[in-house]
Amino acid sequence: MQAYGKNLILRPIKGKDRTDTGLWIPSDTDTKNTCDVVSIGPEVDKELDGKKVIFRNANSFTYRGVDYFVCKEEEILVVLG
C-alpha cells in the first residue's frame, strides 16, 4: 500500500489501559488521533516516515482487516518521534 501525492497513511496506535505505574486510564481518553506513519506520498517530508504523529482530520478505511487513516501532510499537528 503506497500513499500518493502529499498524503500519508497512518495506523492507529492501540492505547494502553494502565500507566507504567499501574493507574487505570479511562476508556473515554481520546487517543484515536495518535498513529504510526505507515506510508508517505512522494511529495511528503521524508522525516515523517516511520514516526508517531497526532493529526487533526483524516479519512478512515480498512485494508485486509486492519484500520488505517489517510490524511494530508498539513493535517499533522505533532510529530512524537
PyMOL commands that set and color helices and strands:
alter all, ss='L'
color gray80, all
select helices_A, chain A and resi 46-48+73-75
alter helices_A, ss='H'
color red, helices_A
select strands_A, chain A and resi 7-12+34-40+52-55+59-63+66-72+76-79
alter strands_A, ss='S'
color yellow, strands_A
deselect
rebuild
show_as cartoon
